[in-house]
């Protein structure tokens, strides 16, 4: 699709979000080299023309950033984002996005988290990434940063949705993180290149975070925080919302505790997310079984899963399972997840796994 024509339309005042339903034909015609009449296409009498140098400056900034413009009707555009209310007509993208059928979870929270909150967000994201779940967040300070770092630590795919242009590093200290995300995952924004961190853009940005995911999990945050805005968008979009319970009276716990009162599911570890959100559970199980060494891929017959189950006769951690059986951490976590979802094992308060029913089936 013609990126310059798309940039021109994004820069043109008077082009409303609803107009983009009629603009696909305009852009396709422009791509063929045809002369197009934008006013006629969207039923406007007069639109202020954007100076060509301004279009070229934006195009050059996008190119320097290594980004591209993806329109709503193109295959690369996130499929889950198309049906949400007022989806972005186009997104600027650096890197790559996950496959449309990939499960995704947003982990969000305060920019001023506790040490425990940072550790929880990082470890939860790491575990989800090991299971093949895409971790989405906003690359803000605090919980967002920890979530991205956790996913990268597992060599997983993470997507950062920015409130700035994709060429703007915000916060400034996250330049290295931004490059790591772009090299293995995706950097997304609906804002034009060069747009700085204006407070009014972030609430709208949050609808993209929730729209790209199966569930949104709030780790810490106040009742008026951006994380709660993301949770509100998620509910409006029909997504699941989870929250990490916190100590009453802590300002960081006000938001999650309020969500729990309103019906959000409780999140105390990554498995709470996987087991609660059915679409994620089904896809994680299917993926783990598909990658199994036994083509029958049924837990009752899978020799590898049976070996894991037998080892868990006494409480054992994921790392110990992997070391004892010569498995990768990713593979061990995946098999343990399937066994847990299947009801054969359980996780104790120390984070170790053991048989749910003494003498249960292998």
Secondary structure, DSSP 8 states (H G I E B T S, - for coil): --HHHHHHHHH-TT--GGGGGGTHHHHHHHHTT----HHHHHT-S------HHHHHHHHHHHHHTTEEEEETTSTTS-HHHHTSTT--SEEEEEE----TT--EEEEE--SS--HHHHHHHHHHHHHHHHTT-EEEE---TTHHHHHHHHHHHTT--EEEE-SS-TT--SSGGGHHHHHHHHHHSEEEESS-TT----HHHHHHHHHHHHHT-SEEEE-S--TTSHHHHHHHHHHHTT-EEEE----TT-GGGHHHHHHHHTT-EE-SSHHHHHHHSHHHHHHHHHHHHHTSSSTT--TTT-HHHHHHHHHTTS-B-HHHHHHHHT--HHHHHHHHHHHHHTTSEEE-TTS-EEESSTT---
